[in-house]
Amino acid sequence: MVAGRLGLDGPAFRQLMADGKVSVLCERGVGEDAGRWRATFYYAGRRARLLLDEAGDVLDASDDGATPPA
C-alpha cells in the first residue's frame, strides 16, 4: 500500500527502507485520537500517510508531493 503511494513496487520499497532512503515518522494519537497512529513515509519528494487504529487496521490513507522534513 505504501510503496504504490510513493511510486514504487514492493521489492524496491523494501530495499530503499533497508538502505535508509525512505524516511518514516510515526505519531501516537492523544486525547480524542488516543488509540490511533499516523505513519508518514517520505521518499524522493513524495509523502504517503496512513492513519491506523490500535489493531493496525488502516482507517485512512493519503499521498502528495510534500518535501520530507530536514
WOTAVEN-V867778 format. One record per pair of residues at least 24 apart in sequence whose ideal C-beta (glycine too) atoms are under 10 Angstrom apart, sorted by the first residue. I is the first residue (numbers start at 0). GAP is how many residues later the second one is. Records with the same first field share a line. If there is no record, write none. Layout:
BEGIN
I = GAP ; GAP
END
This chain:
BEGIN
0 = 47 ; 49 ; 57 ; 60
1 = 37 ; 38 ; 39 ; 41 ; 46 ; 47 ; 48 ; 59 ; 61
2 = 38 ; 40 ; 45
3 = 44 ; 59
4 = 36 ; 38 ; 41 ; 42 ; 43 ; 44 ; 45 ; 56 ; 57 ; 58 ; 59
5 = 35 ; 36 ; 37 ; 38 ; 39 ; 40 ; 41 ; 42 ; 57
6 = 36 ; 37 ; 39 ; 41 ; 56
7 = 35 ; 36 ; 38 ; 40
11 = 31
12 = 28 ; 30 ; 35
15 = 25 ; 27 ; 28
16 = 24 ; 26
21 = 24 ; 26 ; 46
22 = 24 ; 45 ; 46
23 = 24
24 = 24 ; 43 ; 44
25 = 24 ; 26
26 = 24
27 = 26
28 = 24 ; 25
35 = 24
39 = 26 ; 28 ; 29
40 = 27
41 = 24 ; 25 ; 26 ; 27
42 = 25
43 = 24
END
